[in-house]
C-alpha cells in the first residue's frame, strides 16, 4: 500500500502542475524527453527561458503552440559543425581567426534551425578562433539565433606558434607557446581541443605533441575531438593515435565524423566499433559522431600530397613550376588514386570554385573535359593542380557504404552531427548535410528504414551530446533546464536537399524554441536572436 501511495505521489508531481502564467505553453504533444525513455503525452510550460512545467499545464501563456500529433523534443545539439567559418572552403582552418563570424555572416543560422538544431559546437577539425574570450564576447554583443560552444583548434595554435606549415616538431619554446594558447582558451571557456590531422599544419604533427596539448585541456575537464589521420583501410592506426592521446593525457576523446571511406575499406564498421569498445573497456572514455550521408566534404587540396605544401602556397607554386618536381608530384598522385582502387576522380564533385563558378556541381572528370577538352587521368591531375593554383575549391567526395553508415548509427555512443558550416541559400553546390542531416535521420533512418527507435535517435541528438561535451542544463526536457525545444511531425519530417540540388530547408519542423524564445514559428524564422555563448566551466 505504501509503495502505491509513493507511485501516486510521483505521478501527481509530474502530471499536475500549479496554475500560473507562462511565456510559452506547448500543448497536447507527445514528449520525447531526450533521455532515451519512452515517449509520453504532456504539455510543456516555459517561463524566463526555462522549462517550468511538464505534464498537465493549466496556466495561460503569451504564446501557445498546439502540438497535437507532433513530437516535442529537446533542441538538437550538433557537436561537429563549422558554423564559425566564413566560407565553404576548409583551407582557412589552418590560419583563420573568425571571432566575429556571426556578426558578418548569417547570424540567423537558418539552415541549422530549420533542421531542429539549437546549439552547435564550432572550432572542429583543428581550426578555431585563437581568442576564445573575444569570440564569446562577440557572440553576446552581436546576437545570434542559436547557442554556440567552441573547441580550441590545434592547427590554429600550431600555425600561430610556428609561423607556418612545417614538417618538423615544435621547438620547446614553440610547444610552450602552443600550450599557453590552449590554456588561455580553456580558461576562457573552450570545451576542449580539436585536431584536423589531414589538414595543414597538423598533418605534420606527431602524437607526443598532441598529447602535451591535450593534457592542458584535460586539466580543465575538456574533451579531445579528432578528425583522424585516416578514415579508410588505415583507420585502426588512426584510432591507435586517438587512444594514445586519451590515455596519455587522461582525457575524454571524440572520433569526429566516423566513417569508412573507399570501397576497399567497406564492411568493417562492426570491427571498428569493437576496436573502440575494447579501448573503452580498458577505462577510456571514447565516443564518436556521424553524419547521415555516404559522401564527405572538404577542400580539393586533399587530393594533392601534403608534402607539396610544407612551406605554404609559395612552396606549392615552386613545385609545379619545376618540371622534375611536378612530374614527381603527378606520379605520386597517380599512384595514390590507383592504390585506392580508382581509375579516375569521378567520385569528387566540385562544390564551390570561385575562379570558375560554372564548374560547380560537376565532378572532376566532367569539369576536366569542359576545361581541357580531355578527361584523361593526366588531364584530371593537371586540372586539380590548376584549381589549387587558382585558390582551390571545396568538394563533395562519394565513397562510403550505407550498410556501414547504419551500423555506426546504431551504436549507443554515436552522436548525430552534420559537419557543415552556415549556408547562404542558393550559393554554390554544397553538401546537402548542412540543410538536412537531423531531418534525414528522423525521416529515412527512423521512419523509413527503422535503423533506430525514435527515442534513441533523439537521445543521439540531445542528451548524449550534451553530456559528452558537458553542456549543462541542456539536452533533456526537464524542469529547470533551458527551454531549447523542437516540435516536429514524425510522419512528415524529411530532407529535400540533394547532392545535385542542395538548397532546400528540412521540412516537417514547424516550431523551434531557443532559450524559451520561438525562433521558428509556423515554419517561418521569427528573426529572434536569443542564442547564448556556451562557455565550458572547469570542474
C-alpha positions, -999 to +999 in steps of 0.1 A: +000+000+000+028+023+009+045+018-025+012+025-043+009+059-024+045+068-033+039+060-070+008+080-070+026+110-055+053+108-082+027+106-110+009+136-094+040+157-093+047+151-130+012+153-144-005+180-125+012+214-123+003+246-105-017+272-123+005+302-133+013+324-163+039+312-188+057+327-217+051+297-238+029+266-234+032+237-259+001+216-256-011+181-265+023+169-279+040+136-275+071+143-254+104+125-262+125+140-234+160+131-248+168+105-221+160+076-244+130+067-223+096+060-240+076+090-253+046+102-232+018+128-238+022+160-219+021+198-221+054+218-216+054+252-199+082+277-204+090+309-184+120+332-184+139+309-208+135+278-187+112+247-187+090+252-156+063+225-161+059+192-179+025+174-175-010+189-175-004+226-176-035+247-165-020+282-167-021+307-195+007+318-218+017+347-240+023+321-268+005+288-271+015+261-295-008+232-304+014+202-308-014+177-314+000+148-335+035+162-332+067+152-312+081+177-286+118+171-280+148+189-268+165+212-293+191+192-312+228+197-303+253+194-331+288+188-317+306+189-351+300+220-371+319+247-389+295+275-383+325+297-374+338+296-409+330+324-433+331+303-465+327+269-478+364+262-483+381+244-454+416+255-463+410+285-440+410+262-410+447+264-406+451+301-402+417+319-398+406+338-367+369+345-373+359+357-339+330+378-353+318+354-380+282+356-368+283+394-370+293+394-406+276+363-419+243+345-413+236+353-376+201+337-381+218+303-387+187+293-405+200+261-421+207+247-386+175+259-370+153+245-399+165+210-391+159+215-353+195+223-342+195+249-314+231+245-302+263+239-321+300+233-313+325+251-335+363+250-337+363+215-351+390+197-372+418+217-357+406+252-369+391+277-344+393+312-331+425+318-312+410+343-288+381+323-272+372+351-248+368+376-276+348+350-295+322+347-267+322+385-262+313+389-299+286+362-297+270+381-268+273+416-284+264+406-320+234+384-311+228+351-329+198+327-332+215+296-319+237+287-289+274+282-295+303+264-278+338+262-292+368+240-292+404+253-295+420+241-327+454+225-328+461+238-364+453+273-352+477+272-323+504+254-343+502+280-371+504+308-346+533+294-326+554+280-355+546+306-382+538+282-410+532+246-421+564+229-410+572+193-414+591+192-381+584+190-343+579+223-325+609+236-305+605+235-267+597+273-268+572+268-296+555+239-277+553+261-246+537+288-266+512+264-280+503+251-246+498+287-234+473+293-262+454+262-252+455+271-216+441+306-223+414+292-245+403+267-218+402+294-192+380+315-215+355+286-218+366+263-247+350+228-243+383+211-254+409+206-280+403+196-316+427+183-343+424+180-380+452+157-388+447+157-426+450+195-427+479+219-426+498+222-404+485+195-381+493+168-407+530+173-398+525+169-361+534+138-340+514+121-314+535+133-284+529+169-294+491+163-294+493+146-260+511+175-245+484+199-257+456+175-247+470+174-211+463+212-209+427+207-220+423+177-197+433+198-167+401+219-172+379+188-178+378+194-215+374+169-244+397+159-272+379+158-306+398+145-336+395+144-373+419+115-375+447+109-400+429+080-417+393+071-423+400+043-448+418+009-445+443+026-422+417+036-397+430+013-370+463+031-370+444+064-366+423+050-338+455+039-321+466+075-320+433+087-306+436+060-279+472+070-272+462+107-267+432+097-245+454+075-223+485+098-223+465+129-215+438+113-193+412+130-214+378+121-229+380+116-266+356+120-296+361+105-330+349+131-354+325+121-383+333+083-380+333+066-414+349+041-437+359+059-469+369+040-501+355+007-513+385-013-501+377-004-465+339-011-466+321-036-444+343-032-413+320-010-392+315-037-366+352-043-364+359-006-359+333-003-332+347-033-315+381-017-316+367+014-298+348-007-273+380-026-264+396+008-256+365+018-235+367-015-216+403-006-207+390+025-189+390+052-216+360+074-225+358+074-263+327+083-283+320+092-319+298+114-341+285+108-376+265+125-404+238+106-423+252+106-458+276+084-478+296+113-492+321+136-473+331+172-480+363+190-477+388+210-499+401+197-532+435+203-518+433+169-500+437+153-534+473+167-535+501+151-513+507+171-481+544+175-488+536+199-516+525+224-490+553+223-465+561+259-467+527+271-478+514+281-512+547+296-522+563+261-519+534+246-540+539+271-568+576+264-569+570+227-572+545+229-601+568+254-618+597+229-617+592+202-644+611+175-625+594+182-592+560+185-608+565+152-626+573+135-593+542+151-577+520+139-606+534+104-604+526+103-567+490+114-573+486+086-599+500+060-575+478+073-547+445+070-567+454+036-581+462+024-546+427+033-536+413+011-564+401+040-585+408+048-621+398+085-620+384+113-599+348+110-608+339+104-571+350+140-564+324+168-572+332+205-571+310+223-546+325+258-547+352+270-571+353+308-570+376+310-600+350+294-623+316+290-608+303+274-639+321+242-628+302+240-595+283+207-594+305+189-619+327+160-609+364+162-617+361+141-649+333+163-662+350+196-653+383+185-668+366+176-701+349+210-701+381+230-693+408+210-711+389+191-738+402+158-725+393+138-694+424+116-692+438+109-658+468+131-666+445+160-676+424+155-644+456+159-623+466+189-643+431+204-636+433+196-598+467+214-597+453+243-617+424+246-592+448+248-563+469+274-581+437+295-586+427+294-550+415+258-545+379+247-542+357+228-519+342+194-529+319+166-522+335+131-522+314+100-527+330+069-512+310+054-483+287+024-479+252+028-464+254-005-446+285+007-426+267+040-420+237+023-405+260+001-383+278+031-369+244+049-364+230+020-343+259+022-318+247+038-285+277+061-283+273+076-318+260+112-319+244+129-349+265+158-363+264+174-397+300+186-402+286+217-420+290+254-419+264+281-422+247+281-456+238+310-478+207+299-496+214+293-533+252+298-532+274+271-548+265+234-547+274+224-511+269+191-494+232+187-485+241+177-449+241+214-440+204+215-447+190+181-439+212+160-415+189+157-385+157+155-406+173+128-427+180+107-396+144+110-384+128+106-418+150+080-435+167+061-407+139+061-381+106+063-401+115+045-433+144+021-427+138+017-389+175+016-382+168+035-349+139+039-325+126+075-324+136+078-287+172+065-294+176+088-324+166+119-303+189+108-275+218+108-300+209+144-309+203+157-274+213+143-241+242+122-254+260+153-270+250+175-240+266+151-215+296+143-237+305+179-242+293+190-208+267+215-220+249+220-187+211+221-183+205+213-220+197+181-240+167+170-219+132+183-214+134+186-176+121+211-151+147+239-147+166+232-179+169+258-206+140+257-230+156+246-262+127+228-278+119+214-313+084+204-324+082+182-354+058+159-373+073+123-373+053+114-404+063+144-425+098+153-414+122+149-443+153+163-461+145+175-496+181+187-501+200+165-525+236+164-538+226+179-572+201+204-557+211+210-520+194+244-513+162+232-496+154+235-459+143+205-439+105+201-437+081+189-410+096+210-382+071+239-377+084+252-343+118+257-327+125+275-294+159+287-283+162+296-246+124+298-244+120+321-274+102+309-306+128+313-334+110+291-359+072+295-356+047+280-380+076+271-404+090+307-405+121+323-389+108+349-365+140+369-367+147+364-330+183+360-318+182+346-283+213+324-287+239+322-260+277+315-259+281+282-240+313+286-220+328+255-205+333+258-168+362+238-155+355+211-129 
